[in-house]
Structures are given as C-alpha cells and as structure tokens.
C-alpha cells in the first residue's frame, strides 16, 4: 500500500503542476476556471488519498478524509461563484 500511496502522491502533484501550467497558458478566464477547478479537485484528491495510503489510517487518516470532503464540496462552489461573477460582469474572452 505504501508504494501505491507514493504513486498517488506523485500523480496528484503532477496533476496540480499541469493545472498551474494551464492557468498560465490559457487566455480565456472561463477556460482558466475550468482548468483550475479540475486540476485542484483532482490533484488534491489524488494527493490526499495517496497520503492516507502512505501514512496509514492511524496517523492522519480521519483528518485527511475530512479535509478531502471539505475540498470536494467547496472547490466546485468556489469555481461556480467566480464564473457567475465573471458572467454577471460580462467578462468575455
């Protein structure tokens, strides 16, 4: 399980890095929001699941699950709020 956890940690960090690169690369604010939302949620979820598998349940498993659930619920809400604000202000590409 430890090796699988380290693989998930690496994949999560790679996902976050590619998302950051996409934030710099794309020009449209809506595409940037999509890249940021998907990369943050996916990368953080992979990273936290890898942390649980690597460190074990006893060390930080419960808190990590709570943090993962918090990120899974608030990430899409924040992305939606920013996108709606950009739409209301008529921000275009």
N, C-alpha and C positions, 0 to 999 in steps of 0.2 A: 504493500500500500504506500510505503514511503516514496518509492520511485514513481509511482503513478501520481502521487501528490506533487512531486517536483516537476513532472511533465505538465500538470495542470497549472502550476505556478508560472512556468515558462511560457505556456500558451497564453495565459492571462496577461502577462507583461507584454508579450508580442502584440496581442490584440489592442492593448491600450496604446502602445507605441505607434502602431499603424493608424489608429484613430487620431492621435495627435498629429501625425503626418498629413492625414486627410484634412484636418482643420486648417492647416497651413496651405494646403494645395488648392482646395476648392474656393471659389469666389462667392457663390450664392449663399446667402445666410440660411436659406432653408435646407440646402444640401449639407451645410456645415452642422446644422442642428441634427439632421438625421445621422450623420457620421458620428457626432459627439454622443448622441443618445445610444446608438447601437454599440459603439466601442466602449463607452463607460459601463453600461449594464453588462454586456457580455464579458468584457475584460475583468471587471470587478467580481463577477460571479465565478468565473473560472479561477481567478486568483484566490478568492476566499474558500472555494471548495478544495482547491489544492492545499491551502493552509490547514484546513481541517484534516485532510488525509495525511499530510506530512507530520503534523504535530500531535495528532491524536485527539480524541474526544475529551479526555480529562483536562488537558491543559487550557485550551481556549475554545473548545467546540461550541458550547452554548452561546457564548457572546458572539462568536463568529456567525452563527446561524441567525441571531437577532440582527446583527449588522447587515447580513445578506438580505434578509427580508425587508429591512428598512430601505436599503438601496433599491431593491426591486420594486417597491411601492412608490418611493419618492422620485426616482430618476425619470420615469415617463411623465409624471405630473409636472416636474420642473421643465422638461422639454416642451410639453404641451403649452405651459404658461408662457414661455418665451416665444414660441411660434405664434400663439394667439396675439400676443402683444405686437409682434412684427407685422402680423396681418392687419390688425386694427390701425396701426400707424401707417399702413400702406407702403411698407418697405418692399421694394421689388429687387429683382436680381441685379 
